[in-house]
Amino acid sequence: MLKIIIVAGARPNFMKVAPIVAAMKRRRDQFQTLLVHTGQHYGEAMSSAFFRDLDLPGPDVYLGVGSASHAQQTAAIMQAFEPVVIQEKPDWVIVVGDVNSTLACALVSVQLGIKVAHVEAGLRSRDRTMPEEINRLLTDQIAELLLTPSADANQNLRAEGIPPERIKLVGNVMIDSLLGQLDRAKQSTARAALGLTEKEYAVLTLHRPSNVDDTTAFRRIIDALEEIALRLPIVFPAHPRTRKMIAELGLTERVEKIKGLLVIAPVGYLDFLQLLMGARLVLTDSGGIQEESTVLGIPCITLRGNTERPLTVEIGTNTIAGTTSAQIVKAALDVIDNPPGTSAPRLPPLWDGHTADRILNALIQRNESPSQTLSACSAVRSVSALPRAKRYAGCASRSNDAESAPDLPSSIEGRPGCEKSLRVSLRQSCWNIFVRGRRPNSFPASRPEHSKQRPCSKIFFLTRPRN
């Protein structure tokens, strides 16, 4: 049986972990699950309501880190999560998406020698000004198993040099939640309570700092909303942080004066899903809503200049409009004047509601295969812990004579799962280690075979050299 910690921190995470938790419950003989909620998103509307709507049990551990700057929040999550991992000693930690909790918990786990699986790996916007993009890039570099939603994500990872054995295409787990909760969402009264008629309104979501923290960008979006609302009412479940920024930027009066714009409090998953299902179109800067609207066949206008989900543009309903007023208005009016047909939407492969079980199968398969690399941080920590003279001895030696090389640190020597060659190069010590491919029970008792030593300036890992 595998002991798994599953991490959720922000609203988009809840839709991704719920199917995984449910699948593990169905397979109790194979998995023991601990659900950790970091508290990155907080408040009843933003957190607890989603747990209820998704039939997600209350978290086993709640860290309650709350809001802060990216650095402060990431550090707080790491400090709070580390004791949990030390106490529970899981076989795997599963992180999802691209929020601060994703990277923070992955870092803690890897530093403690615990394997990490990243769900929704490989997505790339190519925009490194987005905090989410940095979280994605770093998490994918240190995770043991990269579970991707689409073939383009696999291509991204291979282009970044990730070994193919660490990559597994499983599909989009958030669509498991959508399809599983569709019937319940149809019973919601959210649309009726707001006096909305099906296909006679638009839905708007805004939360990204690039849109709501920048006065110029936000004003351009408001310019567009004023014009679109003249043709089609817009319902806007406003994120708490977005409301805060509207006030701080002095835009409250202008937003309130937009005729046809209905600003409401955040709603739960089922209520939002019903609003989305009945909309003529959705205007958003959310990546997840790009995917949900594709599956539901709802035209989506993305208020960003890029997307990490290109499939939603290539075969879905998504249009990248940027944040220029004229482009947003043009994209929206094209949809209003030319509504889509009634044919079933085209769905990307494996967006079929069965991704959670494929994730569990991939975990079992990877767990049975010896790990191909050691944890970067634990390996570096092990080497750095050696006495300085012993570390430099490796640099001084220019031969392959094992007797002249320093002892391999005990935390690396005989490490379970170390099947292929690993080289760790340290700027401080210029010390290289090669662990030759042997199964754990055949590791030498004292010294390994070492390669010819040479100074290096980076930390990097190599699989077994080609012949």
Backbone torsions as a table, in degrees:
resi	resn	phi	psi	omega
1	MET	NA	135.9	178.7
2	LEU	-95.0	133.7	174.4
3	LYS	-95.5	122.5	-172.6
4	ILE	-123.6	131.3	166.1
5	ILE	-99.2	127.0	176.3
6	ILE	-109.6	130.0	-174.9
7	VAL	-108.1	131.1	170.9
8	ALA	-130.6	143.1	-178.2
9	GLY	-136.4	-37.4	-175.4
10	ALA	-127.7	164.1	-173.2
11	ARG	-50.2	-45.7	179.5
12	PRO	-59.7	-26.9	-179.7
13	ASN	-67.4	-34.2	-172.6
14	PHE	-61.8	-41.0	179.1
15	MET	-66.5	-22.4	-178.5
16	LYS	-89.3	-34.6	-178.5
17	VAL	-83.3	-25.9	-175.6
18	ALA	-57.4	-48.1	178.6
19	PRO	-64.9	-32.2	180.0
20	ILE	-68.5	-44.8	177.8
21	VAL	-60.9	-43.4	179.9
22	ALA	-63.5	-40.9	179.5
23	ALA	-65.8	-37.6	178.9
24	MET	-68.3	-32.3	175.7
25	LYS	-64.9	-37.7	178.1
26	ARG	-69.3	-21.0	-177.5
27	ARG	-120.0	52.3	-175.9
28	ARG	-60.9	-26.2	-178.7
29	ASP	-73.6	-13.0	-177.9
30	GLN	-110.6	-24.2	-172.2
31	PHE	-135.2	137.6	168.7
32	GLN	-113.3	123.3	-168.8
33	THR	-113.3	138.6	171.4
34	LEU	-127.1	117.9	-178.8
35	LEU	-95.9	122.3	179.8
36	VAL	-112.6	124.4	175.5
37	HIS	-106.7	116.9	-175.7
38	THR	-75.5	-20.0	-177.7
39	GLY	79.9	20.4	177.9
40	GLN	-61.6	-40.5	168.6
41	HIS	-101.3	140.9	-170.1
42	TYR	-138.5	163.8	179.6
43	GLY	97.8	151.5	-175.8
44	GLU	-57.6	-49.4	-175.1
45	ALA	-67.0	-31.6	-174.2
46	MET	-90.8	-14.9	-172.9
47	SER	-133.4	-68.4	-172.7
48	SER	-59.3	-39.6	-179.9
49	ALA	-61.4	-36.2	179.2
50	PHE	-68.6	-37.7	176.6
51	PHE	-59.9	-43.0	179.5
52	ARG	-65.3	-48.7	-175.0
53	ASP	-63.9	-29.9	-176.8
54	LEU	-94.9	7.2	-176.0
55	ASP	54.6	34.7	-178.8
56	LEU	-92.7	124.2	179.8
57	PRO	-63.2	155.6	177.2
58	GLY	-56.9	149.4	-177.7
59	PRO	-64.2	146.0	174.2
60	ASP	-71.7	-32.1	179.2
61	VAL	-135.4	130.4	176.5
62	TYR	-118.7	118.8	-175.7
63	LEU	-86.7	-28.6	173.9
64	GLY	60.2	44.2	-175.8
65	VAL	-74.5	-29.8	178.1
66	GLY	71.9	-166.3	-174.5
67	SER	-90.5	149.7	176.9
68	ALA	-173.3	-177.6	173.5
69	SER	-65.1	166.4	-179.1
70	HIS	-58.3	-45.3	-178.2
71	ALA	-66.3	-46.5	-178.4
72	GLN	-63.9	-43.0	-178.1
73	GLN	-67.4	-44.4	179.2
74	THR	-60.7	-43.7	179.4
75	ALA	-64.5	-41.3	-179.7
76	ALA	-63.9	-40.4	178.4
77	ILE	-63.7	-43.9	-180.0
78	MET	-61.3	-45.4	-179.3
79	GLN	-63.3	-38.5	-177.7
80	ALA	-78.1	-31.4	-174.4
81	PHE	-81.5	-31.8	-175.7
82	GLU	-56.3	-47.0	179.1
83	PRO	-61.8	-30.5	178.5
84	VAL	-65.2	-45.9	-179.6
85	VAL	-65.5	-42.2	-179.9
86	ILE	-62.3	-41.3	-178.5
87	GLN	-72.0	-42.5	-172.6
88	GLU	-83.3	-29.1	179.7
89	LYS	51.2	61.3	-178.5
90	PRO	-74.7	162.3	171.6
91	ASP	-78.4	-37.5	-179.3
92	TRP	-139.6	151.4	165.8
93	VAL	-117.7	126.8	177.9
94	ILE	-101.2	123.9	172.8
95	VAL	-116.3	151.3	-176.2
96	VAL	-129.4	150.9	171.5
97	GLY	70.9	-144.4	-168.0
98	ASP	-146.2	25.2	-179.2
99	VAL	-87.2	175.5	-178.7
100	ASN	-60.3	-34.5	178.1
101	SER	-61.3	-34.4	-179.1
102	THR	-59.9	-54.8	-178.0
103	LEU	-69.0	-42.8	-176.2
104	ALA	-60.0	-47.0	-177.0
105	CYS	-73.3	-31.2	175.3
106	ALA	-65.2	-44.0	179.5
107	LEU	-61.2	-46.8	179.4
108	VAL	-58.7	-46.1	-176.0
109	SER	-63.9	-47.4	-178.7
110	VAL	-63.1	-39.9	179.6
111	GLN	-65.5	-23.9	177.4
112	LEU	-95.2	6.4	177.9
113	GLY	78.4	19.2	179.2
114	ILE	-98.1	135.6	-178.9
115	LYS	-71.1	141.7	-178.6
116	VAL	-116.9	135.2	170.8
117	ALA	-112.7	128.2	-179.2
118	HIS	-107.3	114.3	177.7
119	VAL	-88.2	132.1	-175.6
120	GLU	79.1	38.0	179.6
121	ALA	-76.4	159.2	170.0
122	GLY	85.5	-3.4	178.8
123	LEU	-74.8	137.2	-177.8
124	ARG	-140.6	128.9	174.2
125	SER	-94.8	-15.7	-174.4
126	ARG	67.2	19.0	-179.6
127	ASP	-119.1	99.2	-175.6
128	ARG	-82.1	3.6	170.3
129	THR	-80.2	-12.5	177.8
130	MET	-84.6	124.1	176.3
131	PRO	-56.5	-34.3	-179.4
132	GLU	-63.3	-35.0	-179.7
133	GLU	-66.3	-40.4	177.3
134	ILE	-64.4	-42.6	177.7
135	ASN	-60.0	-40.9	179.5
136	ARG	-63.9	-50.3	-175.8
137	LEU	-59.1	-47.3	-175.8
138	LEU	-71.6	-40.3	179.7
139	THR	-62.5	-41.0	-178.9
140	ASP	-67.8	-27.4	179.1
141	GLN	-71.6	-29.8	-174.0
142	ILE	-106.2	-12.6	-178.8
143	ALA	-74.3	145.5	179.0
144	GLU	-76.9	-36.8	-176.4
145	LEU	-129.5	123.2	-177.1
146	LEU	-109.3	109.4	-174.6
147	LEU	-100.6	109.4	-168.8
148	THR	-100.9	151.5	180.0
149	PRO	-90.1	-15.5	-173.4
150	SER	-159.4	162.1	-175.1
151	ALA	-64.4	-31.7	179.9
152	ASP	-65.2	-30.8	176.3
153	ALA	-66.1	-39.5	175.1
154	ASN	-59.3	-43.0	-179.8
155	GLN	-63.2	-40.6	178.2
156	ASN	-59.9	-44.7	-177.4
157	LEU	-67.3	-42.2	178.4
158	ARG	-63.2	-37.4	178.8
159	ALA	-66.0	-24.6	178.3
160	GLU	-90.0	5.3	175.2
161	GLY	86.5	14.9	178.1
162	ILE	-74.0	130.1	178.9
163	PRO	-60.2	138.4	-176.1
164	PRO	-60.8	-26.6	-178.6
165	GLU	-69.8	-15.0	177.5
166	ARG	-90.9	-5.3	-174.6
167	ILE	-107.3	132.5	178.3
168	LYS	-140.7	119.7	175.7
169	LEU	-78.3	117.7	-177.0
170	VAL	-120.7	-17.6	-176.4
171	GLY	103.9	-173.8	-172.8
172	ASN	-101.1	106.9	-174.5
173	VAL	-70.4	-25.5	178.5
174	MET	-65.5	-27.0	177.4
175	ILE	-72.0	-25.3	171.7
176	ASP	-57.5	-45.1	179.1
177	SER	-65.1	-45.5	-177.8
178	LEU	-59.5	-52.0	-177.5
179	LEU	-67.6	-33.8	-179.2
180	GLY	-71.8	-25.8	-176.3
181	GLN	-108.2	6.5	-174.6
182	LEU	-60.7	-45.4	-178.6
183	ASP	-64.2	-39.6	178.1
184	ARG	-66.4	-37.6	179.9
185	ALA	-64.3	-33.1	179.1
186	LYS	-65.1	-22.2	179.8
187	GLN	-86.5	-5.4	179.9
188	SER	-64.1	152.3	177.2
189	THR	-105.7	14.0	-174.1
190	ALA	-59.9	-44.3	-177.0
191	ARG	-67.1	-44.8	-179.9
192	ALA	-64.0	-38.4	-178.6
193	ALA	-63.7	-27.6	179.7
194	LEU	-94.4	-0.2	179.1
195	GLY	70.1	30.4	-177.1
196	LEU	-96.2	146.3	177.1
197	THR	-106.2	136.6	-177.4
198	GLU	-54.6	132.9	179.0
199	LYS	66.8	15.6	179.3
200	GLU	-118.8	28.0	177.9
201	TYR	-158.3	164.9	173.7
202	ALA	-115.1	157.5	174.8
203	VAL	-112.7	138.3	178.7
204	LEU	-123.7	134.6	168.0
205	THR	-132.4	140.0	178.6
206	LEU	-144.0	130.6	176.3
207	HIS	-154.7	-16.0	-173.9
208	ARG	-70.7	135.9	-180.0
209	PRO	-53.8	-34.9	-179.5
210	SER	-62.4	-22.2	178.0
211	ASN	-99.2	-43.7	-170.4
212	VAL	-98.1	-11.6	177.5
213	ASP	-96.3	-13.6	-176.4
214	ASP	-103.1	115.1	-176.8
215	THR	-58.4	-43.1	-177.5
216	THR	-64.0	-47.9	-179.9
217	ALA	-63.3	-43.5	-178.7
218	PHE	-63.8	-40.4	179.1
219	ARG	-63.9	-38.8	178.1
220	ARG	-63.2	-40.9	178.6
221	ILE	-65.2	-41.4	178.7
222	ILE	-63.5	-39.8	175.8
223	ASP	-54.6	-44.6	-179.5
224	ALA	-67.0	-41.9	-179.1
225	LEU	-62.2	-38.4	178.7
226	GLU	-58.6	-39.7	-178.5
227	GLU	-76.8	-42.2	-179.3
228	ILE	-65.2	-39.3	-177.0
229	ALA	-65.0	-19.5	174.6
230	LEU	-68.3	-25.0	-179.0
231	ARG	-101.4	-30.2	-173.4
232	LEU	-150.2	125.8	177.4
233	PRO	-59.2	147.0	-178.6
234	ILE	-123.8	126.4	174.0
235	VAL	-101.4	131.6	-170.1
236	PHE	-127.7	91.9	171.2
237	PRO	-71.7	103.4	-169.1
238	ALA	-86.1	124.2	174.5
239	HIS	-59.1	140.9	-179.3
240	PRO	-54.1	-40.3	-179.8
241	ARG	-68.0	-34.1	177.7
242	THR	-65.7	-42.6	176.4
243	ARG	-59.1	-42.0	179.8
244	LYS	-61.4	-44.1	-178.3
245	MET	-70.6	-33.8	175.7
246	ILE	-58.2	-43.3	179.4
247	ALA	-68.3	-45.5	-176.5
248	GLU	-65.8	-31.9	-179.8
249	LEU	-86.4	0.7	178.3
250	GLY	71.6	31.1	-176.5
251	LEU	-105.7	3.4	-174.9
252	THR	-58.1	-50.2	-176.9
253	GLU	-62.2	-40.3	-178.5
254	ARG	-67.0	-42.4	179.0
255	VAL	-63.6	-43.1	-178.6
256	GLU	-64.7	-25.2	-176.9
257	LYS	-85.6	-6.8	-178.8
258	ILE	-71.1	113.4	178.2
259	LYS	-70.8	131.1	179.8
260	GLY	92.6	-3.6	176.5
261	LEU	-101.8	116.1	-178.6
262	LEU	-105.7	105.9	179.7
263	VAL	-90.7	122.9	-178.7
264	ILE	-126.1	167.6	176.3
265	ALA	-69.5	158.3	175.7
266	PRO	-55.2	146.2	-179.1
267	VAL	-117.7	162.4	178.1
268	GLY	-70.3	175.9	-175.2
269	TYR	-62.8	-46.8	-176.5
270	LEU	-66.8	-41.7	178.8
271	ASP	-65.0	-42.2	179.3
272	PHE	-66.2	-39.1	-180.0
273	LEU	-61.8	-39.0	177.2
274	GLN	-66.7	-40.9	176.7
275	LEU	-60.4	-41.9	-179.0
276	LEU	-66.9	-43.1	-179.3
277	MET	-59.9	-34.4	-175.4
278	GLY	-94.4	2.4	-174.9
279	ALA	-80.6	150.2	171.7
280	ARG	-72.9	-37.7	176.9
281	LEU	-157.8	165.7	176.9
282	VAL	-128.4	135.2	174.2
283	LEU	-109.9	126.0	-171.0
284	THR	-156.4	158.3	167.0
285	ASP	-115.2	15.0	-178.7
286	SER	-90.3	134.6	175.3
287	GLY	-70.3	-41.7	-178.7
288	GLY	-62.4	-37.8	-179.8
289	ILE	-69.7	-28.4	172.7
290	GLN	-58.8	-40.5	-179.6
291	GLU	-72.8	-45.7	-178.6
292	GLU	-62.2	-42.3	-179.1
293	SER	-66.7	-32.3	176.3
294	THR	-63.2	-45.2	-179.7
295	VAL	-67.4	-35.9	-179.2
296	LEU	-83.0	-10.4	-179.0
297	GLY	75.6	25.4	179.7
298	ILE	-96.5	126.0	177.8
299	PRO	-58.2	135.4	-176.0
300	CYS	-123.0	127.9	174.5
301	ILE	-107.4	111.4	-176.8
302	THR	-89.9	122.6	-176.1
303	LEU	-90.3	58.2	178.4
304	ARG	-150.3	163.4	178.7
305	GLY	-91.1	1.5	-177.5
306	ASN	-155.6	172.0	173.5
307	THR	-148.7	144.7	173.1
308	GLU	-88.6	3.6	-178.4
309	ARG	-124.1	67.5	-174.4
310	PRO	-62.8	-23.5	178.5
311	LEU	-61.2	-29.9	-179.7
312	THR	-68.9	-19.8	175.5
313	VAL	-90.5	-42.0	-174.0
314	GLU	-69.5	-44.3	-178.4
315	ILE	-127.2	2.2	-178.5
316	GLY	-104.5	-151.8	-173.3
317	THR	-111.2	14.4	-170.7
318	ASN	-91.5	138.9	173.2
319	THR	-124.8	127.4	178.4
320	ILE	-86.6	111.6	-175.0
321	ALA	-103.8	-13.1	-175.6
322	GLY	72.9	-158.7	-179.5
323	THR	-121.3	16.8	175.1
324	THR	-83.1	130.8	-174.4
325	SER	-54.6	-47.9	-175.9
326	ALA	-62.1	-40.7	-179.6
327	GLN	-68.2	-39.4	179.1
328	ILE	-63.9	-46.8	-178.9
329	VAL	-62.5	-44.5	-179.7
330	LYS	-59.9	-46.0	-179.3
331	ALA	-63.2	-41.9	-178.9
332	ALA	-68.1	-44.0	-179.0
333	LEU	-67.1	-31.2	175.1
334	ASP	-60.3	-39.9	179.2
335	VAL	-71.5	-43.7	-179.0
336	ILE	-61.4	-42.2	-176.6
337	ASP	-82.1	-21.0	-178.4
338	ASN	-132.0	72.7	-178.0
339	PRO	-61.4	146.7	-178.6
340	PRO	-67.3	160.7	177.4
341	GLY	-71.2	-177.8	-177.1
342	THR	-98.1	5.1	-179.7
343	SER	-68.3	155.4	-179.0
344	ALA	-64.1	140.2	179.8
345	PRO	-67.4	152.0	173.7
346	ARG	-79.2	133.8	-178.0
347	LEU	-112.5	140.2	174.2
348	PRO	-62.9	154.2	178.7
349	PRO	-57.5	139.7	176.1
350	LEU	70.5	11.0	170.5
351	TRP	-91.7	67.0	-165.2
352	ASP	-124.9	3.7	180.0
353	GLY	89.6	5.3	-178.0
354	HIS	-121.6	20.5	-176.7
355	THR	-67.2	-37.4	-176.2
356	ALA	-57.6	-43.6	179.2
357	ASP	-66.8	-34.3	176.3
358	ARG	-67.0	-33.7	176.3
359	ILE	-63.2	-45.5	-179.5
360	LEU	-64.8	-40.4	177.7
361	ASN	-62.0	-39.3	179.5
362	ALA	-66.7	-37.2	177.3
363	LEU	-61.9	-46.2	-179.6
364	ILE	-63.3	-44.9	-178.9
365	GLN	-62.8	-43.9	-178.9
366	ARG	-70.1	-34.4	-179.5
367	ASN	-67.1	-30.9	179.2
368	GLU	-79.5	-17.2	177.1
369	SER	-95.0	129.8	179.7
370	PRO	-56.0	141.6	-179.9
371	SER	-60.9	140.4	-176.3
372	GLN	-86.1	-22.5	-179.6
373	THR	-139.4	159.3	171.9
374	LEU	-85.2	160.3	172.6
375	SER	-58.9	129.5	179.7
376	ALA	-57.2	-49.8	-173.7
377	CYS	-70.1	-40.0	-178.7
378	SER	-69.4	-34.8	177.6
379	ALA	-66.6	-44.8	179.7
380	VAL	-64.5	-41.6	179.5
381	ARG	-61.7	-39.6	-179.4
382	SER	-64.7	-43.4	179.8
383	VAL	-68.0	-42.7	-177.3
384	SER	-64.9	-23.5	-177.8
385	ALA	-75.9	-14.0	179.7
386	LEU	-68.6	152.1	174.1
387	PRO	-56.6	144.1	-175.6
388	ARG	-56.1	-42.5	-177.7
389	ALA	-62.2	-40.0	-178.8
390	LYS	-68.9	-36.3	178.7
391	ARG	-64.5	-44.4	-178.3
392	TYR	-71.3	-19.1	178.1
393	ALA	-60.1	-34.6	178.9
394	GLY	-65.8	-33.5	179.5
395	CYS	-72.2	-35.6	-176.5
396	ALA	-70.1	-31.0	-176.6
397	SER	-74.9	130.2	179.5
398	ARG	-113.6	14.8	-177.2
399	SER	-117.8	171.3	176.1
400	ASN	-95.2	11.9	-179.0
401	ASP	-71.0	114.9	-177.4
402	ALA	-61.9	-29.9	-177.7
403	GLU	-67.9	-24.1	-178.2
404	SER	-91.5	-3.0	-177.7
405	ALA	-96.4	155.4	179.4
406	PRO	-70.6	158.0	177.0
407	ASP	-62.5	145.7	174.5
408	LEU	-74.3	133.6	178.5
409	PRO	-54.7	141.4	-176.1
410	SER	-61.6	-29.6	-179.5
411	SER	-73.6	-14.7	175.5
412	ILE	-100.4	-43.2	-177.2
413	GLU	-62.3	125.7	178.0
414	GLY	74.2	13.1	-178.8
415	ARG	-62.9	125.5	-178.9
416	PRO	-56.2	135.4	175.2
417	GLY	87.8	-2.5	-179.0
418	CYS	-80.5	92.4	-170.1
419	GLU	-101.0	-28.6	-176.6
420	LYS	-116.1	172.9	-177.7
421	SER	-66.6	144.3	177.3
422	LEU	-134.4	132.3	173.6
423	ARG	-121.7	127.1	175.7
424	VAL	-114.6	121.3	179.5
425	SER	-114.3	130.1	-177.8
426	LEU	-114.8	129.6	177.3
427	ARG	-57.9	-42.3	-175.2
428	GLN	-66.7	-39.0	-172.3
429	SER	-111.0	-10.9	-177.2
430	CYS	49.8	39.6	-173.2
431	TRP	-107.8	127.2	-179.7
432	ASN	-108.4	141.5	176.3
433	ILE	-125.7	134.3	170.0
434	PHE	-118.6	123.8	173.5
435	VAL	-103.2	110.5	-175.4
436	ARG	-72.3	151.7	-173.6
437	GLY	-65.7	101.2	173.8
438	ARG	-139.0	152.9	173.6
439	ARG	-73.4	154.8	-172.6
440	PRO	-51.8	-39.3	-174.9
441	ASN	-76.5	-2.4	179.0
442	SER	-112.1	10.9	178.5
443	PHE	-66.6	145.2	179.2
444	PRO	-66.6	152.6	-177.3
445	ALA	-74.8	-25.7	-174.9
446	SER	-120.3	-81.8	-171.7
447	ARG	-113.3	142.9	174.6
448	PRO	-88.2	174.2	172.3
449	GLU	-77.8	134.0	-178.4
450	HIS	-112.3	154.1	178.8
451	SER	-88.9	172.5	172.5
452	LYS	-62.3	129.4	-174.3
453	GLN	-86.1	144.0	172.9
454	ARG	-154.4	150.0	-178.7
455	PRO	-64.7	144.8	176.6
456	CYS	-137.9	163.3	-175.8
457	SER	-123.3	5.4	-179.1
458	LYS	-137.3	162.2	172.0
459	ILE	-95.5	124.1	178.3
460	PHE	-154.1	167.1	-174.4
461	PHE	-126.6	143.6	177.9
462	LEU	-125.8	139.8	168.9
463	THR	-80.8	179.4	-175.6
464	ARG	-57.1	130.3	-178.8
465	PRO	-60.7	144.8	178.3
466	ARG	-73.8	146.7	178.7
467	ASN	-77.9	NA	NA
